[in-house]
Amino acid sequence: MNPSPVAISVLLPVRDGQPWLRAACLSVLDNDLPLELVVVDDGSTDGSAELLVDLVAVEPRLRVHHQPHLGLVAALNRALSLARGPLVGRMDADDESAAGRLDVQVAAWHEAGAPSDLVLSCPVTPFTEQGEVGAGMARYCDWLNSLRTPADHWRERLVESPLCHPTVVAPTALIRSLGGWRQGDFAEDYDLWLRLLEAGARLAKVEGTRYRWRDHPGRLTRVDDRYAVAAFARRKCQHLLATWIRPRNISQVQLCGAGRDAKRWCDLLTAAGVSVARVFDLHPGRIGATIRGHIPVCDHRDLPAHRQIPTLVTIGRQGGRRQMQAQLAALGMVEAEDFLCLQ
């Protein structure tokens, strides 16, 4: 007998996630639509494997694959290969999904016409058991949650990773067409979002906060160099070249923001053969200085005289970035066309 059809296959890789794994699995299963939860145990040694055996005995929607420790990307791709649904969703072993989250996301996908190019996420609530969520994490989630439409995600795709990985629902064929997740010196989720965008996919979020995202000291984003700022910048530069600079035959740009991020971008762009004409800054103490010995730092009030030059905003501080966005827009410059924010 063929297995019952499922509307979505939820992919959950786990490596030593025993403290939170049961709650994570049960939260995913708290949906009404027909689903399967595909868990890949990536060589756990903490009791996660035994916990999964117990869960499988009472939950027919749970499918478990055990493998030696091969890493997150291998576990994700193995789960993808086992998926039977037309949609794949994601879940992490240390988070909590709100009841009915997948019901809402799958319904929204069908209401949109079941498009083959639409990836749907949702807003998140960060939490921690060590006290209050850090200010940086809180700011990031506020920004993440502010992006709702495909235009929002495209416009700010190079500021940070615009989706929380375990909240995503996407057509299975779309993810498979890109070969799933890639291993490299970059964050595997952000790399996938950029490849999806380059392939013409649309990223969006449903209304309502439907995911509790746990922040803890052992999270990969805190302990793995693939998630460091420098690694993100290298991957951003590749995407910037592929989607903005090379299609427009841009050979020269100017930057807004003369801090540490600007220096990194001057190096990346120069190495790619793109000249940096000047850098504008809001801080009066930096005006008149140079970056890398030859790139002049200019007063941001001089921007109108150079508005025709493609412009990249490299201000990491959100308030400064918003101020520069407003100034460029007041000059008639269109974001994602005449200028892009990189931080």
C-alpha positions as CSV (number, residue, x, y, z in Angstrom):
1,M,0.0,0.0,0.0
2,N,1.3,3.5,-0.9
3,P,1.8,5.9,2.0
4,S,-0.9,8.5,2.5
5,P,-0.2,11.7,0.6
6,V,1.3,14.5,2.6
7,A,1.0,18.3,2.0
8,I,4.4,19.1,3.4
9,S,7.6,17.4,4.5
10,V,9.2,19.1,7.5
11,L,13.0,18.7,7.6
12,L,14.6,18.6,11.0
13,P,18.4,17.8,11.3
14,V,19.6,17.1,14.8
15,R,23.0,16.6,16.4
16,D,22.9,16.2,20.2
17,G,19.7,18.1,20.7
18,Q,18.2,16.0,23.4
19,P,17.2,18.7,25.9
20,W,14.7,20.4,23.5
21,L,14.1,17.8,20.7
22,R,10.9,16.3,22.0
23,A,9.2,19.7,22.4
24,A,10.5,20.8,18.9
25,C,9.0,17.7,17.3
26,L,5.7,17.9,19.1
27,S,5.3,21.6,18.2
28,V,5.8,20.8,14.5
29,L,3.2,18.0,14.7
30,D,0.6,20.4,16.2
31,N,-0.9,21.2,12.8
32,D,-4.0,19.9,11.1
33,L,-2.8,19.4,7.5
34,P,-1.3,16.0,6.5
35,L,2.4,16.3,7.1
36,E,5.5,14.2,7.7
37,L,8.3,15.2,10.0
38,V,11.6,13.9,8.5
39,V,14.3,13.9,11.2
40,V,17.9,13.1,10.4
41,D,19.9,12.2,13.4
42,D,23.5,13.3,12.5
43,G,25.4,11.0,14.8
44,S,24.0,12.2,18.1
45,T,25.7,10.8,21.3
46,D,23.5,12.5,24.0
47,G,20.3,10.3,23.9
48,S,18.6,12.0,21.0
49,A,18.6,8.8,19.0
50,E,16.9,6.9,21.8
51,L,14.3,9.7,22.2
52,L,13.5,9.5,18.5
53,V,12.9,5.8,18.7
54,D,10.4,6.4,21.5
55,L,8.6,9.1,19.5
56,V,8.4,7.0,16.3
57,A,6.7,4.2,18.3
58,V,3.7,6.5,19.0
59,E,3.8,9.0,16.1
60,P,3.3,7.7,12.6
61,R,4.0,11.1,11.0
62,L,7.5,10.9,12.2
63,R,10.2,9.4,9.9
64,V,13.8,9.1,11.3
65,H,17.0,8.5,9.5
66,H,20.2,7.8,11.5
67,Q,23.6,8.5,10.0
68,P,27.2,9.0,11.2
69,H,28.1,12.6,12.0
70,L,28.5,14.2,8.5
71,G,27.5,17.8,9.4
72,L,24.4,20.0,9.0
73,V,24.5,20.4,5.2
74,A,24.7,16.6,4.7
75,A,21.8,16.1,7.2
76,L,19.6,18.7,5.5
77,N,20.2,17.2,2.0
78,R,19.6,13.7,3.3
79,A,16.3,14.9,4.7
80,L,15.5,16.6,1.4
81,S,16.1,13.4,-0.5
82,L,13.6,11.6,1.8
83,A,10.8,14.2,1.5
84,R,7.6,13.0,-0.1
85,G,5.6,16.2,0.0
86,P,5.2,18.9,-2.7
87,L,6.4,21.4,-0.1
88,V,9.3,21.2,2.3
89,G,9.3,23.0,5.6
90,R,12.0,23.5,8.1
91,M,12.4,23.1,11.9
92,D,15.3,23.2,14.3
93,A,15.7,20.9,17.2
94,D,16.1,23.6,19.8
95,D,13.2,25.9,18.8
96,E,9.4,25.9,19.2
97,S,6.9,26.2,16.4
98,A,3.5,27.8,17.2
99,A,0.5,25.6,16.9
100,G,-0.9,25.7,13.3
101,R,2.1,27.6,11.9
102,L,2.4,25.2,8.9
103,D,-1.3,25.2,8.4
104,V,-1.1,29.0,7.9
105,Q,1.9,29.0,5.7
106,V,0.7,26.2,3.4
107,A,-2.7,27.8,3.1
108,A,-1.1,31.1,2.2
109,W,1.0,29.3,-0.5
110,H,-2.2,27.8,-2.0
111,E,-4.1,31.1,-1.8
112,A,-1.3,32.6,-3.8
113,G,-1.9,30.0,-6.6
114,A,0.6,27.4,-5.5
115,P,3.4,29.2,-7.3
116,S,6.6,27.2,-8.0
117,D,8.8,30.2,-7.2
118,L,7.4,31.3,-3.8
119,V,9.2,30.8,-0.5
120,L,7.2,31.6,2.6
121,S,8.6,32.4,6.1
122,C,7.0,34.0,9.1
123,P,8.0,36.5,11.8
124,V,9.8,35.2,14.9
125,T,10.1,35.8,18.6
126,P,13.7,35.3,20.0
127,F,14.0,33.9,23.5
128,T,16.7,32.6,25.8
129,E,16.9,30.7,29.0
130,Q,19.9,32.7,30.1
131,G,18.0,35.9,30.7
132,E,17.0,38.7,28.3
133,V,17.8,38.3,24.6
134,G,20.8,40.3,23.6
135,A,20.4,43.7,22.0
136,G,22.0,42.6,18.8
137,M,19.7,39.6,18.4
138,A,16.6,41.7,19.3
139,R,17.6,44.3,16.6
140,Y,18.2,41.7,14.0
141,C,14.8,40.0,14.7
142,D,13.0,43.4,14.5
143,W,14.6,44.0,11.1
144,L,13.9,40.4,10.0
145,N,10.2,40.7,11.0
146,S,9.8,44.0,9.2
147,L,10.4,42.4,5.8
148,R,7.1,41.0,4.5
149,T,6.8,41.3,0.7
150,P,9.1,39.9,-2.1
151,A,10.1,43.5,-2.8
152,D,11.2,44.0,0.9
153,H,13.3,40.9,0.8
154,W,14.9,41.7,-2.5
155,R,15.6,45.3,-1.5
156,E,17.4,44.4,1.7
157,R,18.8,41.0,0.8
158,L,22.4,42.2,1.4
159,V,21.8,43.8,4.8
160,E,21.6,40.4,6.6
161,S,20.0,37.0,6.1
162,P,16.4,38.0,5.5
163,L,14.8,34.7,6.6
164,C,15.0,32.6,9.7
165,H,16.0,29.3,8.3
166,P,13.7,27.0,10.3
167,T,10.6,29.0,9.5
168,V,10.8,28.4,5.7
169,V,8.3,26.6,3.5
170,A,9.2,26.1,-0.1
171,P,8.3,24.0,-3.1
172,T,10.3,20.8,-2.9
173,A,11.1,20.8,-6.6
174,L,12.5,24.4,-6.3
175,I,14.9,23.5,-3.6
176,R,15.9,20.3,-5.4
177,S,16.5,22.2,-8.6
178,L,19.2,24.1,-6.9
179,G,20.8,21.0,-5.5
180,G,19.6,21.7,-2.0
181,W,22.1,23.2,0.5
182,R,25.8,23.7,-0.3
183,Q,28.8,23.1,1.9
184,G,31.4,25.9,1.9
185,D,32.9,28.8,3.8
186,F,29.5,30.5,4.2
187,A,26.3,30.1,6.0
188,E,24.3,27.4,4.2
189,D,21.0,29.1,4.7
190,Y,22.0,32.6,3.5
191,D,23.7,31.0,0.6
192,L,20.5,29.2,-0.3
193,W,18.4,32.5,-0.1
194,L,20.8,34.2,-2.5
195,R,20.8,31.4,-4.9
196,L,17.0,31.3,-4.8
197,L,16.9,35.0,-5.6
198,E,19.4,34.7,-8.4
199,A,17.1,31.9,-9.8
200,G,14.1,34.3,-9.8
201,A,12.4,33.0,-6.7
202,R,10.3,35.3,-4.4
203,L,10.7,35.4,-0.7
204,A,7.9,36.6,1.6
205,K,6.4,36.2,5.1
206,V,2.9,35.4,6.3
207,E,1.3,37.7,8.9
208,G,1.7,36.8,12.6
209,T,4.6,35.8,14.8
210,R,4.5,32.0,14.6
211,Y,8.0,30.8,15.7
212,R,10.0,30.9,18.9
213,W,13.7,31.1,18.0
214,R,16.0,30.0,20.8
215,D,19.3,31.9,21.3
216,H,21.9,30.1,23.3
217,P,25.7,30.0,23.5
218,G,26.1,26.8,21.5
219,R,24.2,28.0,18.5
220,L,26.1,27.6,15.2
221,T,25.8,31.3,14.4
222,R,27.9,32.0,17.5
223,V,30.5,29.3,17.3
224,D,31.1,28.5,13.6
225,D,33.3,30.8,11.4
226,R,31.0,30.2,8.4
227,Y,28.5,32.6,10.1
228,A,31.1,35.3,10.9
229,V,30.8,38.8,9.4
230,A,33.7,38.3,7.1
231,A,32.1,35.1,5.6
232,F,28.8,36.8,5.1
233,A,30.6,39.7,3.3
234,R,32.4,37.4,0.9
235,R,29.1,35.7,0.0
236,K,27.3,39.0,-0.3
237,C,30.0,40.3,-2.7
238,Q,29.6,37.3,-5.0
239,H,25.8,38.0,-5.1
240,L,26.3,41.7,-5.6
241,L,28.6,41.1,-8.6
242,A,26.2,38.6,-10.1
243,T,22.9,40.6,-9.7
244,W,23.8,44.3,-9.7
245,I,27.4,45.1,-10.8
246,R,28.0,42.8,-13.8
247,P,24.5,43.0,-15.4
248,R,24.9,46.8,-15.4
249,N,28.5,46.8,-16.5
250,I,29.4,48.9,-13.4
251,S,33.1,49.5,-13.1
252,Q,33.1,52.2,-10.4
253,V,31.0,52.7,-7.2
254,Q,31.0,54.9,-4.2
255,L,30.3,54.0,-0.6
256,C,28.3,55.6,2.2
257,G,29.9,54.8,5.6
258,A,33.6,54.8,6.4
259,G,33.8,52.4,9.3
260,R,35.2,48.9,9.5
261,D,32.6,47.5,7.2
262,A,33.5,50.0,4.5
263,K,37.2,49.0,4.6
264,R,36.2,45.3,4.1
265,W,34.0,46.3,1.2
266,C,36.7,48.4,-0.4
267,D,39.0,45.3,-0.3
268,L,36.4,42.9,-1.7
269,L,35.3,45.3,-4.5
270,T,38.9,46.1,-5.5
271,A,39.8,42.5,-5.6
272,A,36.8,41.9,-7.9
273,G,38.0,44.7,-10.3
274,V,35.5,47.3,-9.2
275,S,36.9,50.8,-8.4
276,V,35.8,52.7,-5.3
277,A,35.8,56.4,-6.2
278,R,35.0,57.8,-2.8
279,V,33.4,57.2,0.6
280,F,30.9,59.5,2.2
281,D,30.4,59.5,6.0
282,L,28.2,61.1,8.6
283,H,30.9,61.5,11.2
284,P,32.7,64.8,10.9
285,G,35.9,63.4,12.4
286,R,36.4,61.1,9.4
287,I,36.0,63.7,6.7
288,G,39.3,64.3,4.8
289,A,40.8,61.0,5.8
290,T,41.4,58.2,3.3
291,I,40.7,54.5,3.3
292,R,43.4,52.1,2.2
293,G,45.6,55.1,1.6
294,H,43.9,56.5,-1.5
295,I,40.1,56.4,-1.3
296,P,38.9,59.8,0.0
297,V,36.4,60.1,2.8
298,C,33.9,62.9,1.9
299,D,31.2,64.8,3.7
300,H,27.8,63.1,3.1
301,R,26.4,66.6,2.2
302,D,28.4,66.4,-1.0
303,L,26.4,63.5,-2.2
304,P,24.2,65.5,-4.6
305,A,27.2,66.3,-6.8
306,H,27.8,62.6,-7.3
307,R,24.3,61.1,-7.4
308,Q,24.9,59.5,-10.8
309,I,27.5,57.1,-9.4
310,P,26.1,53.7,-8.2
311,T,26.1,53.8,-4.4
312,L,26.5,51.2,-1.7
313,V,25.5,51.9,1.9
314,T,28.0,50.3,4.2
315,I,26.8,51.7,7.5
316,G,26.2,48.9,10.0
317,R,24.3,50.9,12.6
318,Q,20.6,50.7,11.7
319,G,19.9,54.3,12.6
320,G,22.7,55.6,10.4
321,R,21.6,53.3,7.6
322,R,18.0,54.6,7.8
323,Q,19.3,58.2,7.8
324,M,21.4,57.5,4.7
325,Q,18.5,55.7,2.9
326,A,16.3,58.8,3.5
327,Q,19.0,61.2,2.2
328,L,19.5,59.1,-1.0
329,A,15.8,58.8,-1.5
330,A,15.5,62.6,-1.2
331,L,18.0,63.0,-4.0
332,G,15.6,60.9,-6.2
333,M,17.8,57.8,-6.0
334,V,15.8,54.5,-5.9
335,E,16.9,51.7,-3.6
336,A,17.8,48.4,-5.3
337,E,18.2,50.4,-8.5
338,D,20.5,53.4,-7.8
339,F,21.8,52.2,-4.5
340,L,21.9,49.2,-2.2
341,C,22.4,48.7,1.5
342,L,25.1,46.1,2.3
343,Q,24.9,46.2,6.2
